[in-house]
Every structure is written in structure tokens, then in C-alpha cells.
Amino acid sequence: MPGPITARCRVPPFNNSRRTTPASGKSSCSYEGRRKEGGTRWRRDEQKRDGERVMSSAENQIPLERVEKELFETQLQLEAKCKELEGLRSCHDRRAKRMQALQASQTLLEEQLRTYTSTETKSSSCTQWEETGKRKATPAKDLRHENSTAVWNELAAYREKCQQLETHLQEIEEERDTLQAKCLRSESCVAELRTQLEHGRNDLERKLSAIAKAEEASVSVSVHSRQLKLKVKDLESTVSKLKQEKTKLISQHSCSERELYRLREEAAKMQAQIMSLTHRKKLEQLQTFSKGTMTDEGGSCRYDSSIDSATQVESRDANTRSVGVSPIKLPVGKTRERFTEGVSCNNDSSSISVTDSGTQAGAPDTVSTGVSPIKPPPRQTRENSTQTSASAERRIPERQLLRSHRRTHSEGDSMFYRKRAKDALKRVNKISKELRDMSLPVKDTAERGTKSANPSEGEESAPEIKPQSIGCRCKIVERMVNTGKHMPGAQKCAFQQHVKTLQKHIRALRQQLISAGTARQCLTQRLEEERREGGKARAEVKELNVRLQGMKTVVQSLQSEVHRLQDSNQQLQQRLTSLSETKRGRTDSDWKRIESEKRALSEKCSVLTESVRSIEERVQQKTCELTDTQERLVRLERDVRQKRQLLDNQRDKLKTLTQQAEDNQAKVQSMEREVNTLKEFLDHSRHKVDTLQMQLTREKEDKTKALKLLSSCQRELSHTVSNSSADD
């Protein structure tokens, strides 16, 4: 006989105080304690599951449709659990009723034993009791007398058989209840397995859809990356062109710097010559002022001589206008240090001016393209002439300073301009470093200037500047190149705008490439995660298959128990037939009681058969559902394999396409080179054809001229022949 139902079925506790009796209070209390413990465990497990579900929903942020679906599934699970609980409670109630009946029968038996022992002796009672157990059914003739011992013995035997049948019925009912509880548990397990299978199927569908989306996104990303690569290649070609133009500009800039250096040296030499000439003229004027008379005539002579000297200075210094030097009057007593302070070299203009910080404030502005003429002195009185003579006598010792200045002028100029060139080169190198950090491409506007001559042999040549180390912006080109060779304003603005747009476009393309790379990495990570989830789903499917096999074994055991119950029912029917044969020698009340018991047993058997049939139908349905689920799982596995094969094929196709694209790019580059060579050859051949056509035209003209000469010669010959014939 199987034991009581334990708390593993997760039955919640319920009040069973009415069903307990003092005789079996201990066992009922223990059973209630077990149920209470099982109920508390069940509640704890449910609370944990609810908490985990809430946490998972809060983390994953499930959409509304999915939440509604889960609610519907939980409602179905609740209904199944409620049915299971109702069935278990009904089984428990039946068992409690049976326990009460057993307890009542036990009390009755005890009372009967007490009364029986009080009426008869132990020996007679024991012998009769033993004999009744061994005796066979007495014939009907012996049972005619009601108070005979045979009648009482027959009644005792009948009672024993009835008790055996009752115990057997109780055992059958107990087995039925246990089977019903097992069926309910199996139904709940099957429902849970079904929900888990549906969840797994939904997860697989979701993962497959995500994989398809990831594949589409990867294809779009690959196409977009190819487009970006093409754009980047175009930009790289433009950048290479701009770099070539930049190198040209840098070479032109270096040439212009050398020209500037040479022009500065020539200007310094011319300035020294002009200073020496002006100083000589001033000394001559002072001598004429000291030697001349104080009359108006002498003043006019001085005025004329000063004008002549000024015109001579203008005629001598007219050659300096082509160089662009504007000399300014310097005082005689200036040293080399004060002279170098006034030299200013402007990069934005091509003129070089030598200024004096002390005496330039009151002097008028000179023309940048010529030499300022010396103004003639006005007519002065005798006092002014004496003052000038005194000043001349004072300035006589300054001649020695001028001689020393003329001696050291060439050496000082060379050292000074070398320092200036080195400083300029340092500035250019600093600017080139800044521009290298900025890495701005520059477009060449036009080829400018001619190549400058080499510097002088006695002076140091400027160091060569690498074209890659200098980034030529428009502002630096304007500062470093002469005014006649730099770009116009409109071209500069357009060029700067073009450079800015190119920079923005390059930055945007870089950002797009970075975003495409990040998107591709995210997609690859998603694919890996989905693959991992697919592996987990496969493991879960394997676990479900194991559970299904366990359920199959349970169903087989249930079927075997059902067959056993059918056999027991057949045995009961046989016993009932045997009892019906023994009806004839009994009373009407006994027969009625037996018939009522038989009817009850038949009803119970019919109920049991119906329950068994329902269980068999359910088992068949479950087996059909299990076969359907297995077929679906097989189909899903087949679809997954096909999709994996498709993914592998697509990857192979992508690899082949990338290889073909690379091969096509190499072919296109080779074809471009061939096209360029063919273009050059065509240009060369066109040039040859043009030259040949020119030669043909010239030869045709020569031919026509020769034909004309021939015709004229033939005419003359014919004329001479006719004249000679006439003379003859």
C-alpha cells in the first residue's frame, strides 16, 4: 500500500481540524505539519520566482505585447495549478474519510470483541473462530434452523469475506487516489514543459529574426564602407595632387626667398654707395659755401651749383629705382649700430627702406620707386654762412668716422644679412612645424616667377627647406612672397573656402568610417551573443528532451497501473459472481445489503473505468503533443542548419566579392596607367602630325612656287626660241 502524499506536490495548507480524531491525532498532526512546511516552501519559491521575474522585466524592459503574452501564460498555469490543487484536495478528503471509517470500524470491532468475550469462554470462542476461518460453505439443509451453529458460522465467514472485500476496496481507492495525484502532477509538468517549449520556440524565432536583421545590417554596412572607401580614395588622390602643388609652392617660395636675399644685399650695397655720394656732395657744398662770397650773386651761384649737384645725384641714383630702394638722408655722425636699427624688411612689400629713428620724424616721405632729390639751400645772410662754416669746421673730425664706416661697411653688411637670413629661416621652420601639426593641404593657384640667380661666392647660401616640412597657408605665402608674385585676393578667398570645405568633408568621412566600424563591431558582438544564446537554447532543448523521456516512463508506469486495476476489477467481478451464487441460502435483508454493496462496487468500478479511460485519452493527447513538439524541434533544427549554411555561403560570397573588388581595383589602376601612357602617346603623335602637316604645307607652297618658276622659265624659253627663229 503506498504511503501518504508528501509536500512535494506543493499543496498549500488548509484547515483540517474537523477531520482529526483522538485515536489518530498524532498521525494527522504530522501530516498537517508536513503540508504546512510544503505550503511555506511553495510560497517562498513563488515569491522568489516573482522577484526574479520583476527584476528581469525591469532590466530587459519587455514590451507590452510580450508582457500580455506572459500574463496569459501565467493565467493558464494558474488554472492548471488550481485544478491540480482541487484534485489533490479531493484525494485528501477521500483518504480522510477512509481513515475515519477505519477508526469507526476499529472501535466497533473492539466493542464486539469485549461483548463476545463476556458472553462465552475463551476456548469455545477461539475454536469456533478458528473453525469458521477454515470451514467451507455449509449446505442449505443445515441452515434451516436459525439458531443453529452452522448459521452463525456461515454469517461469520460471510462477515470475514465482506471485511476482506472492504479492505481490498480501500486499497483500490487508495491506489486510485495516488494515481490521480500522479496524473495531476504529470499534467502540471506537461503544461510547464509545453510553456517552456513555447518560450524556447519564441526565443529561437526572435534570435533568427535578429540574425537576419544583423545580416542585412552587415550587408548595408559593407556597401556603405565600400562607398566610403571610394570617397576616401578620391580624397586621397585630391590630397596627393594638393601635396604636389604644395611642393611646387614651397620650391617657388624658396626661390623667392633667395631672390629677396640677393636683392637685399644689392640694396644695401646701393645704399652704401648713395650714402658715400651724398656725403661727398655735402662736403663739396660746404667747401663752396666757405669759399664763396656773401653777395647775392654768390648766393645765386651756390644755388645753381647745389641744383647741379642734386641733378647729378639724381642721374647717378636713377639706376637704383629698378631695384626698388628709397634712400633717405642720414646724418654724418651715425654709427653702424644706429644704422642697423633703422633697417626694416617687410614681407608684404618688395621695397627696402633704411630709416633713422632719430632724424626721420621731421623728414618728408620719400617715393618708394626713386631717390629723393636734395633740396637747394635758401639764400642766407652772412651770419648763416658763418654758422655753416663753423659747423663744417666742427664736422671735419667726422670724416674719419665716415672713412672707418666705409671700411667696415661691406663686412658688416654681409654678417648682418646672414643673421637676418638665418632668423627668417628659423621663423619659416617654426611655421612649418605648426602647419605640419595642422596638416592642411594647399592648392597651387598659379606658377609664378622665374628662377633666381645663385648667391655670391663670398657669402653663405641659404639652407634648403624640405617641401614636406612646410605647410603653405595663404597668409604665410602673402607674408613671405613678394607683392608682384603672390595670389590675388579673390583667388585667395576661393582657395581658403575650398580648403575648408575639403577639411570638413574629410572629417565627416572619418566620422562616418568610425561610426561604421563601431556599428560593425556591435553587429559582430550581437551575432556572437545570439550564437551563445542559440547554444544555450540547444542545451535547454536537450534538457527538455530528457524530461520528455522521463514523462514517457511515467506514462508507461501509469498505463501498467491501469492494466493492473483492470485485472483487479475482473477479479472483483469474479468474486461478486461467486457471492451471487451463495445468495440463495441467505435472508432478504442480507441479499438486499449485498445487492446494494454490489451496486456501489459496480458504480465505483464504472467510475474507475471512466477515470482510466480519461487518463488514457489524456496520455494519448500528451503523446501526440510530444510527437508534434519533437517534429517541430526537428524542423527548427533543420531550419537553423539551413540558415547556418546560408550564412556560410554568404560569407564565402562576400569574401569572393571583396577579392574580386580588389582585383578590379588593381585592374582599374593598371588600365588608368595604360590610358595615361596612351594619352601621352596620342599627344606626342598629335604634335608629330601637326609638325608634319606644317612641313607638308611648306613643301606644297615650295612646290607651287617651283611650278610657277618652271612655267615662267618655259615661257621665256619659248619666247627666246621664237625670237631666235624670227632672227634666223
C-alpha angles and dihedrals in degrees: 000000000000121000128249123290109271129213093264090095089069094237111174116232120264134181111273100165094118094056098055123097131194091245094058101023094121096056093043092051091051090049091050090049090053091049091049092050090048091049093051091049091048091051092048091050091049091049091050091049092048091050092049091049092050092049093047091048091049092049099044097036095221116210123246096256092055091047091052090049091051091048091053091049092048090050090053090049089049091053091049091049091048090052090049091050092049091051092048091048091050089050090049092050091052092050090049091051091050090050090052091049091050091049091050092048089049092054091048092050091050091051091047091050091051093050092045093051091049094054102041137031123262097245098051091044092049094048092046090047092050093045093050089055092053100035124104126224111292120229122260094251091064092051096060094094111069098206096049123118092239091063092051092047091050091050090051091050091048090049091052091050091049090051091050090050091049092051090047090050090050090051090049091049090048091051090047091053092048090049091049091051090049090049091051091049091048090049091052091047091050090050090051091048090050092052090047090050091050090049090049091048092050091048090050092049091048092049092048091050090048090050090051091049091048090051091051090047091049090051091049091046091050091050091047091047090052091051090048090049090053090049091048091051090051090049091048090053090050090047091051089051090049090049090053090050088047091054089051090051091048092051090048089047092053090049090050090050090053090049089050091050091050093045091050091053091048090047091051091051092048090047091053090050091049091050092051092048093047091049091052091049091050091051090049091050091050091051091050090049091051095045098041126088127253095241127110090252092056089049091052090049090050090049091050092047091049090051091049091049091049092050090049090052090049091050092048094046096044089095090064092065092075089056092050100239121150109194119200129201113270126194116249098240099060118125130214094263094055089045094055092049091064097052110106124182114197117198093201094058133043097221122102117207128187110209136180118223093206105046104023097084096078098035120099122247114272128218113262094218100047146031119271109240120236112252116233115245115252125244108280137188128251091268091057091050091052090049092052091048090051091049089049090052089049092049094051093092088053090071089076089056091051092050091051089045091053090049095053096035099091094045094045092048093053093049093043095051091045089057091046091051092049091050091049091050090050090052091049091050091051091050090047091054091050091049091046088057090048091045095202117172117224129207119221111237100192141335108261144191131358127267114281124231122261117268122258120285096239094054132069118260118233114259117256116257118218113238093222094053095060124067107201113214122181094251093053091047089052092050099044103037124069120263093249094054105041125098123272120253099252092051090048093054093046091046093050092048090049091050092049093050090049091051092049091048092050091049091049091050091049090051090049090050091049092048091047091050091049091047090050091050090049091050092050090049090050091050091051091048091049090050089052090049089049089055090049090049090051090051089050090049089052090051089049090051089053090050090049090054089051090050089050090055089049091051091049090051089050090051091051090050090050090053089049090052090051090052091049090050090053090051090050091051090051090051091048090053089051089050091049088057090056092053096090098075096048137086127265094250090053091048091049092049091048091049091050090050089047091051091049090050092048090050090049090049091050090050090049092049091049091049090048091050091049089049090050091049091050091048090051091049090049092049090050090049091048091051090049091050091048091050090049091049090050090050092048091050090049091050091048091051091049091049091049089051089049090050091050091048091049091050090051089049090050090051092049091047092050090049090048090049091052091047090048091050091052090048091048091051091049090047090049090053091049090048091051091050090047090050091052090047090049091050090049092047091047090052089050091048091050091051091047091049090051090050091049092051090049091048090048090052090048089048093052090048091049091049090051090050090048092050091048091047091049090051091050090048092049090047092049091046091050091048092048091049090049091051091050 
